Amino acid sequence: MMLVVSEEVRAALDARRPVVALESTIIAHGLPRPRNLLVARELEEAVRREGAIPATIAVLDGRPHVGLGQEQLERVANENGIRKLGHRDLALAVASGASGATTVSATALLASLAGVRVFATGGLGGVHREWTVTQDESADLGLLARTRITVVCAGVKSILDVPATLQRLETLGVAVAGYGTDRFPGFYLSDSGHPVDWTLDTPEQVAAAMRAQDSLGGPQSALVVANPVPEDEQLDPGLHARVLADALRACREAGITGQAVTPFLLGHLVRHTDGASLSANLAAVRGNVRLAARVAAAWAAA
């Protein structure tokens, strides 16, 4: 099998020690240099402090890697030409010998293939606004409908159509639970304005839900654990609403469509909130990584 699992990650999996998968898109495409490498190392260290092993995932020279060494992490952070890979791109990247950072869908797939059950990320992709016109929906949703993995995230990005995304997850059969809340978080915001049907309050409860998924023997779908960014670290809701409205208007006026929409809107938010949206983003990711490590520990102890 062409999947390369690091010695550290393989030893942890064989010994049933906790492992947390981490995506690499935030390193290659989500943050400026050199901050991206510092954050990558910080997130791996946060996993270790909670007693788990980090498994950052990327494709290097056509080989999918689950668990990166320091030199490999530096390549993802600093090398020009690192592509952005969803799960649909993996076969093409492997066949062409390309290097790329993995999105949620690619990370979840490779983690599952390696036997890693818990994955931490910032926010999921989802259904885009004006879906009835554009038919634009993230590949994350379909992949999670057929991949048995637990994803700890801060909901979905608030630039998306949140209620439509929740409806789509329901239709696809992906379980969604708020962590310590009955409200679905909005990535930069603690509360997107929409409820969730289920609440889990401890890592042990999350692990119990994971065991129940396996015991029932149903479709191999994911469990989404929606962990809100703390209220004192969220983006000011009033500022968020104003800047997002401006960003959506600017996007329409510029005629931006397709894959260019998300980076345009996120970039607008960073610039016009003086970096506050990026701070909220990182606060959410840090919290998700810590929680994922605790969930992985509870799962490994079961």
Helices and strands as residue ranges (DSSP letters): E 4-5, H 7-14, E 19-22, H 25-25, I 26-30, H 35-49, E 53-60, E 63-66, H 70-78, E 83-85, G 87-89, H 90-96, E 100-102, H 104-114, E 118-120, H 131-134, H 139-144, E 150-153, H 162-172, E 175-179, E 183-186, E 189-195, E 199-200, H 203-216, E 223-226, G 231-233, H 237-254, G 258-260, H 261-272, H 276-301
